[in-house]
Amino acid sequence: MTLLRLRNLSVEFATASGRFRAVDGIDQDVDEGEILAIVGESGSGKPVSMLAVMGLLPWTATVTADEITFDGQDLLKMEAAARRRLIGKDLAMIFQEPMSSLNPCFTVGWQIREALRIHLGMGRRERQARAVELFEQVGIPDPVKRLSAFPHQLSGGMNQRVMIAMAIACKPKLLIADEPTTALDVTIQAQILDLLTALRDETGMGLVLITHDMGVVAETAERVSVQYAGQKIEEQPVGPLFRTPHHPYTGALLDALPERATDRHLPTIPGVVPGQFDRPAGCLFSPRCKFADATCKAQVPPALGPELGRARCFHPLNTDERVAS
């Protein structure tokens, strides 16, 4: 069953020099119990689409869509009060920077208990017992003592676990994890990913994993959506995507993995993701693509069929024609 459904989602930001489209016509589905990874370079609009779903974008953002539904509820028509009751309870998010997301003026225990009070109406003893249970669940030692700590008194890995505990406190149906392993050492990264996967297996929640780490994607995700300059340019199950990418950008991302390097020098993608003032007329990847021709630079490529990963490209990789040539 489809848990989250987005159709033609776009997000524009008002700037001093005009409007900038950070998300451009994205369609996305997330099923119950599924782990979907959204990948791409910085500037690809990965978190913005999910923040739009959460209703957490600043006033400078304009969100438009043909459809945004969650668990059968139309978020576009939902009143603000009803949406606030939903966000944090059934639809939760782990933010990228725990030190800037946690309130430095309150203990981590108070912040978790406050979420339980607002969303579940628990009494004081219930809240304390549930907070201890959550800390144990995410692997925080000596949970009773840690609940009395302020964010600055905990390590980055501990604060990330606190953020996960807060996000799963109300047993959400969908959890969005924005770069949950950023700035953590490899051992802690593995523990966090194992924890998220175990929570999915235990509760059946859907999980959206926003990351630029293709190694994390290979080990954790079931389906992968590749974004570039605000557009979704390819989507496949994780196995086929790694074996036979169809968009040249996806292929270039995979070629840049250290374990795939065949030479002393690691392959890179020249140039940068286009911004507000340097967006090309045709394919947004054309200035950086070695396969681009005059058509690519002048016309917007259509999305291809599911057999080609719905890649938005005039010259997809790993087709019979490309192999034959």
ZIDARA-V220817 format. One record per pair of residues at least 24 apart in sequence whose ideal C-beta (glycine too) atoms are under 6 Angstrom apart, sorted by the first residue. I is the first residue (numbers start at 1). J is the second residue. D is the distance in whole Angstrom. If there is no record, write none. Layout:
[[I & J & D] [I & J & D]]
This chain:
[[1 & 32 & 5] [2 & 29 & 5] [2 & 31 & 6] [3 & 30 & 5] [3 & 32 & 5] [3 & 71 & 6] [3 & 174 & 5] [3 & 206 & 5] [4 & 30 & 4] [4 & 70 & 5] [4 & 174 & 6] [5 & 29 & 5] [5 & 69 & 5] [6 & 68 & 6] [7 & 66 & 4] [7 & 67 & 4] [8 & 65 & 6] [8 & 66 & 4] [9 & 49 & 6] [9 & 65 & 4] [10 & 64 & 5] [11 & 48 & 5] [11 & 52 & 5] [11 & 61 & 6] [11 & 63 & 5] [12 & 62 & 5] [13 & 60 & 5] [13 & 61 & 5] [14 & 60 & 5] [20 & 276 & 4] [21 & 230 & 6] [22 & 48 & 5] [22 & 230 & 5] [23 & 48 & 5] [23 & 49 & 5] [23 & 230 & 5] [24 & 230 & 4] [24 & 231 & 5] [26 & 232 & 5] [30 & 206 & 5] [30 & 208 & 6] [32 & 206 & 6] [33 & 204 & 5] [34 & 206 & 5] [34 & 222 & 6] [35 & 207 & 5] [35 & 221 & 5] [35 & 222 & 5] [36 & 208 & 5] [36 & 223 & 5] [37 & 209 & 5] [37 & 217 & 4] [37 & 221 & 4] [37 & 224 & 5] [38 & 210 & 5] [38 & 225 & 5] [39 & 217 & 6] [39 & 226 & 6] [40 & 227 & 4] [40 & 228 & 6] [41 & 273 & 5] [43 & 273 & 4] [44 & 227 & 4] [44 & 228 & 5] [45 & 227 & 6] [45 & 230 & 4] [46 & 210 & 5] [46 & 227 & 6] [47 & 178 & 5] [47 & 210 & 6] [50 & 176 & 5] [54 & 87 & 6] [54 & 93 & 6] [55 & 83 & 6] [71 & 173 & 6] [88 & 119 & 6] [89 & 119 & 4] [89 & 170 & 4] [90 & 172 & 6] [90 & 173 & 5] [91 & 174 & 5] [92 & 167 & 4] [92 & 172 & 4] [92 & 175 & 5] [93 & 176 & 4] [94 & 163 & 5] [94 & 164 & 6] [94 & 167 & 5] [94 & 177 & 4] [94 & 180 & 5] [95 & 178 & 6] [96 & 178 & 5] [96 & 179 & 4] [96 & 182 & 6] [98 & 159 & 4] [98 & 160 & 5] [98 & 163 & 5] [102 & 151 & 4] [104 & 151 & 6] [107 & 148 & 6] [107 & 150 & 6] [108 & 149 & 6] [108 & 162 & 5] [109 & 147 & 3] [112 & 166 & 5] [112 & 169 & 6] [115 & 166 & 6] [115 & 169 & 5] [116 & 169 & 6] [119 & 170 & 5] [120 & 170 & 6] [134 & 165 & 4] [134 & 169 & 6] [135 & 165 & 6] [138 & 164 & 5] [138 & 165 & 5] [156 & 183 & 6] [157 & 184 & 5] [157 & 188 & 4] [168 & 199 & 6] [172 & 205 & 6] [173 & 205 & 6] [174 & 206 & 4] [175 & 205 & 6] [175 & 207 & 5] [176 & 208 & 5] [177 & 209 & 5] [178 & 210 & 5] [179 & 211 & 6] [193 & 220 & 5] [214 & 257 & 6] [226 & 250 & 5] [228 & 285 & 6] [229 & 273 & 5] [229 & 274 & 5] [229 & 284 & 4] [233 & 312 & 5] [234 & 309 & 5] [234 & 311 & 5] [235 & 310 & 5] [236 & 309 & 4] [244 & 318 & 4] [245 & 317 & 6] [246 & 308 & 5] [246 & 309 & 4] [246 & 311 & 4] [246 & 316 & 4] [246 & 317 & 5] [246 & 318 & 6] [247 & 311 & 4] [247 & 313 & 5] [248 & 289 & 5] [248 & 291 & 5] [249 & 285 & 5] [251 & 317 & 5] [291 & 315 & 5]]
